[in-house]
C-alpha cells in the first residue's frame, strides 16, 4: 500500500515521502493505519533496491482486499474521513472534581446539522449487541458546535463501542480501562478539570498525571518510588467499583521507575521542550491561536516535515541552532516526545455565532434533571441545584440551566394575576375597618388611576379614610 492514515498528524501520508524524511520509529506502534480496515500498518522496504517503500500490515502483506479497495474511486477520502472521525470526535477522561470517568465528544456545526436532519443519536455501550447505557441526540440542543461535551460513564468496561448513527455503524475504543492490578494513566490538563486518558504507551518526565487502579498496593508501590513527586492517595467509588487514585509526576527516568511502568505496559522517556517565542498566542480548546502568518519557536529537537510536523520544508526555516521560523498558512501540528501542539491562524478558528434562544418554562414546583447544570437565583444569592431535587419558586425566584457555559433554559414561577384595584380597596375596607381623618394635603402629589381618585373623592366628602388603603396609596402599591 502506498498510502496510510497518520493518526498523530491526522492526515493521509505517502510511503515514499515518509521514507525520504527518515522519520519512522520501529518501536512506535499504532501511528499508521490502513485506509480500508483501520488496522495498524508499518513502513516497509525503506532501504530496498528492489521494491519501493510501502505500508504493510503487521500480519503480513497478503490482504488483497485492502490493496484492491484503494483503487476504487473515493475510497481514500472516505476512509481518511472515518479514521479522522474516530480520532477527533471521542476522548475518554477522568474528572478530578467530580471523581468520575467521562466520555468526551466534539462536533462541528456542519456535522451537527447533518445529524439533526437524519435524527441521529450518539450511543455508547460496553459490549457488542448490548443495550447502550448512553443514548444522546446529536443536536445543537445538547452539543455546542466546536466545543467539547462531557458525559459520565456509568458502566465499567475495558473497551467501549460508540456509534454516531443510532447504532448502525460503530467504532470500538480498546484498552480504555485495564484489569484489576494494572494502573490507568490520565494526563492532567491545566485549563480544566478533565484529565485525558493516556492512549499512548509513552510517559514523560516532568509531566503531571493521575494514576488510577483498583489495586491499592499498585498505587502504594508507585508512591514509594524515589523519583516520584506525588500528592496524597485518594479512594473513590464509581461504576460499581472501588478505585484508588494519585496525582504524580516523574523527576527522572531512573531504573526503578522505568521498571515499574514497564510492568504496566508503559515506557518512560525524558521530555523534549518546545515554546513559541513570538508573537504572543492564546489557547482555545487546547490549540494555540496566532494572529499572524509567521511564528518563531524554540525547539530542543529537529523539526522534520511529515515526521513530527505536518507541513513540508517550505514552511520552516532555521534562524539559529534552536530557533525556527514557521510560516502559518492554516494549521501546524508538532508532535514529538511529550510535545503535542496545534497552532491555528486566528481567522481559521472564528465560528459563526450560534443564535439559539434559551427555553423558558413556568412552574411553581420544578424537578431538577441531569440534562443541564442548574442554579437557583433568589434573595439568598446563587445556589447550585442537585439533580433529582424539587424546588418551589416564588415570584422573585428563577432557575437557570447551563450546558458547556451556555444558558439553555430559564425556569420562572407562574405569574400571579394582579387583583382588581376596586376589589382590593373593598377587601381592605372590609377586613381592616380602622380609619382616620382625611387630609387632602396628604395626596396633593399623588398620581394614580381613576378608581383610586374616585375613592379619594368619597373620602373627601365623608372626612374619613381607611388607614390601610391610605398606606397603600402613599406607597404606590395601588
N, C-alpha and C positions, 0 to 999 in steps of 0.2 A: 504494500500500500504506500502510495506516495504522500498521502496527506493524513493528518490526525488532528484531534482536538487537544489543545493545550489547556488543561484545567486550571493552571496557575495564571497565565496571561489572558485566558478566556477568549481565545480566537483559534482559527484554523491555521495550522503550520505545515510547511512543506519540508519533507525529509532532507532534500538537497540543501536547503537554506540552513537548517539546523546543523547539518554536518559541517558546513563551511565555518560556522561560528565556533566549532569545537566546544560547544557548551552543552554537555549532556552528562548526566550522572547515572552510572550503572547502579548506584545504590538508592537513587531516589525513585521510589515506587509510585505508581498511580498518577504520574503527571500527565502522560499522553494516553488518550483514549481513542478507541476505534470509532469512526464516524457512523458506523452502522449499528453495532451491538453495544457500544459503550464500555466494553471490556478494556483492560489495560493492554497497551502495546508499548514496545520499546524500539529505539533506533538501532537498526542492524546494517551490516556491510559498510560501515563508515570508512574503513581502511582498505576495502576490497578493490582490486583492479579488474574484477570480472563482472561485478554487479554494482548497480548504482545504489546509493543509500535509500533505505526504505524502512517502513514501520512493520513490525512483526508481532503477532500475538505471543504471549508467554507460553501458550500451549501448542505452539507450532505455527507455521505459515501456510497451513493447508485449509484455511477457512475460505473456500471458494465463493461462498455466498457473499461474504464481506467484499472481496475483490470485485466480484461481478456487480454488486449493488452500487459501487462507487461510479460505475459508468453510466448509471441511469440519470436522466435529466432532473436536476433539482435535488438529488439525493444528498450531496454535500451540504447545501444550505439548510436543508430540512433537519439533518441530524446534528449539525453545529448548533442550530437553534434549540434542539432538545437538550443537548448537553449543557448549553448555557442556561436554559430554563431551570434545570435541576440545580446547577451550581449557584445561581444568583438569587433564586427565589426563596430558598429554605435554609435556615440555620437552626441549630439546637443550642440552647443556652441554659445557664443557671442564674436565677435571680437571687442575688445576695441580700436583697432587702426582704423579699417575701419568703426566701428559703424554699424555693420550688424550682422544678425543671420546666423549661418552656420550649415551644416551637415558635420560630420567627418567620414571617412571610413578608415579601416585598413585591409590589406590582406597580407597573407604570399605569398612567391614565388610559392609554390606548388598550392595554391588556384588560383592565377592569371593565372598560366599556364593552369590549368583545365578550367577556364572560357574562356580563349583565344581560346582554342581548340573548345569550344562549341559556340563561338561568342556571349557570354552573355553580357548583359548591366545591370548596376545598375540604376533602375528607382525610382523616388521619386514623390509621388503625395499627394495632401491634402485631397482627398476624394476617396472612392472606385468607380471604373469604370470611374474616371475622367482621362483625359489625363495627363501624368506626366509632371511636369514643369522642371524636371531634367532627362536626359537620357544620361548616361555616359558609354562609352565602358570599360569593365573590362579587361584591358590590361596593360602591363608594359610601354606603351607609355603615359599613364595617371597616373597610380599609381606606386609608388616605393615600392617594397616588404618590409614589416616590418616598413614602415613609414606612418604616418597619413596624409591623404589628405583632404583638406577642400574645400567645395563648398558653395557659397552663396545661401541662401534660399530666393526666390523671392515671394512666396505666403504664406499668413498668414493662420494658422490653429491651432486648439488645439491638433490635432493629425496628424501624417504623416504615410503614407504607403510606405514601402521600399521593393523593390524586387531585388534579385541578379540573376534572370534568365529571364530577359526581361519581367517580369510581370506575369509569370505563377504561381509562389508562392510568397507570400508576408508576411512581418512582420509588425504589427501595433505598433506604439510607441505612447502611450497615454499621455495626460497631458503635452505635450511639452510646450505649452503656455496656460496661464489662461485667464479668461474673463476680461472685461474692468477694473474693480475696484480692481482686485486681483494683488498681487505682484509676479513677477517671479524672482527666485534667481539663480545666476550663480556664481560658485566658482572661484576665481582668482587664476591663476597659475603663479608662479614667472618666469618660464623658457620661456614663450612666451606670446603672446597677446590673445590667445584663452581661454576664460573662460568657463568652462564646466557647462552644465545645471545641477542643483541640482535635481537629480531624487528621492532622499530620502526626507522624511518629516522632518528629523532631522537636525537642525542647531546647531553650536557650538560657544562658546565664543572664543575670541582672534583669529579669522579666518577672512580673507578678502573675502568679497563677493561683487558682483554687483547686486543691486536690480533694476528691470525694470518693469514699469507699464504704461498703457495708461492713468491712472488717476493721475494727478499732486498732488491732495490732499492726496492720499495714500503715495506718496513719501515725501511730506512735513511733514506728521504725523510721519513717520519713522525718519526723520532728527531731529525732535524736541525732541525726547526721550533722557533722561539724560544719559543713559549708552551706547549711540551710538556714535562711532567715525566715522565721515563721511567727504567726500570731497564735493565740490560744486555740486549741482544738474545740470544735463545737459539734453537737449532735442534733439531729432533726429527723422528723418522720414525714414522709410523703410517698405517694403511690403505694400505700400499704406496706412500706418497708422502712427500716431504720438505717440511717446513714450517718457517717462521721465526715466532717469537712475541716479544712485548714487552709488559710491563705499563706503562701510561701513564695520565696524566690531563691535562686541558687547563686551564691557568690562566685564560685569557681567550679570548673568541670573536673573535680577531683575523683580519684578512682572509686571510692566507696559510693559516691553519689551516682556516678555513671553505672556502677554495678546494680544499684537499687532500681534505677529506671530501666535498665536492660531487662531485669526480671519482669517488669511490667510492660515490655514491648515498646519502650520509648528509647530514643537516642538523644543524649545531651551534647550540645555544641556550644562553643563560645560565640557570643553575639557579634555581629558586624554593626557598624554605625552609619547613619545617613541623616543628613539635615539639609533643609532648604535655607540658603543664606540670603537670597534676595529674589523677588520682592517679598514683602510680608504676605502671609497667607492666613486663612482661617479654615477651620474644619467644620464640615457639614456632612452628616451621615457617613462618617469615617473617611471622607475624601477631603483632600487639601484643595482649597479653591484659590485660584490665582487670577488676577485681573489682566495681567499682561501676556505677551506672546513668548517671553523668554524667562527662564528660571535658572538661577545659579545655585548649584548644590555642592555639598561636601560629602564625599563617599570614601569609606575605608576599603572598598572593593571596586574592581573594574566593572564598568557598565558594558555589557555585551549584548548587542542588538539581537532580538528574538531568542535570547537566552535568559537573562534576568531583567530585560527591559523590552517592552512590546513594540518599540519603534526601530527603524533601521539607522545606520550610522550617519545619514544626512541630517538627523535631528539632534545629534550630540556632537560636542566639540570640547576637547580638553583645553582648559585655561591654564591650569597649574597641575602639579602632580596629583593633588587630591581634590581639585576643584573642576567641576564640569559645567558646561553651558548647555541647557536643553531648550530646544525650540518646541513650544507647546502649540500644536495645531488643534488638537481635540482633547485627547486623554492620554496620559502617560502612566503606565503601571510598572513599578520597580519591585522585584521580588528576589530576595537573597536571604542569607541566614538571619532570621528574626526581623527582616525588613519586608514589610508588605504595605506599600504606599501607592495611592492612586491620586494623581494630580489632574484636576479639571480646569479648563478655562471658565471664567465666571459666567459668560453668556450661555455656555452649554448646560448649566445646571438650573437656569431660570425656568420655572414651571409656570404653566398657565394657572391663574388664580382659580381656585376651586370655590365656586359660589354655591354653597349648599346651606339652605336655611335650616336652623335647628327646629326640631319638632316641639310644639307647645301642647302640654297636657294640663287639664284642670282636674284636680282631685283633692278632696279633703283628707283622704287616707290613701297613702301611696306605699306599695310594697317595693323595696329596693331589689333590683335584679342584678345579675352578674354581667350584663351586656356592656355596661359602662362603669366608669369611676364616678360615684355620686357624692355631692357635697350639699349640706344644708346651710343656707344663709338666713339667719334670723336675728333677733335682738341680742343674742349672746355672741354673735360673730359667725365664723365658718366652722362647720363640723363635718369630718369625713364619715360617710354612712357605710354600714356593714351590709353586704348582700343578705337578703332574707328578712331584714328588719322592716317593721311597719312604722311609718312616720305620719303623724297627724299635723296638718298645716293650718295655720291661722291666716288671716288676710294679708299680713305683712311678711309672711314667710315665702321662701322659694327654694326649690331643689334644682341643681344644675348637674347634668350628666356629661362627662368628658370622655373622649376617645382619642388617644395619641395627641393630647394637648388641644383638641378641637371640641367646641361645645356642640353636642349632638341633641340635647333635649333640655327643655325648661319644664318644671312642674310647679303650678300655682294652685292655690286654694280656689274653690268656686267663688266667683264674685257675688257678694250679697246684694240683693236688690235694696236700693235706698227707700226708706219708708216715706210715704207721702207726708209733706210738711203739715198739712191741715190735720191729718190723723195723728201725727207726732205731737202737735200742740194739744190736741184733745186728750191724748193719753197722759201727758204731763199734768194737765189741769185736773184730770180725774184721779190719778194715783198720787199726786203731790199737791194737795189743795192749799198749801201755805201761800199767802200773798202779802204784798206790801204796797205802800203808797206809790202811785205812778208819778214820775217826774219827767216831763217831756225833754228836759235838757240832757238827760242821760242818753238820748237816742238821736241827737242832732246830727252826728257824723256817721250814722249807720246807713249802709247801702244794702238793701235786701229785696226780696221779691214781693209781689202783690199780696200774697196770703199773709205774710208777717206784717206788712203795712196795715192791712185790714184789721188784724188782731190788735196792733198798737192804737189804732183809731178807736176801737171799742174800749181799750183800757183808758184812753184819754177821757172818754165820756163817763166811764164809771169811777175814775180816780184810783183804781187799784190794778195791779199787775201780778201775775203768778211769779213767785220767786225763781223757780226752776226755769221757766220759759225766758225770764229776763236774762239769766246767766247764759243760756244757750244763744240768745240773740247777741249779747255783748261779746261772746267768744267766737261768733261767726259759725256756729255749728248748725244753725238753721237760717 
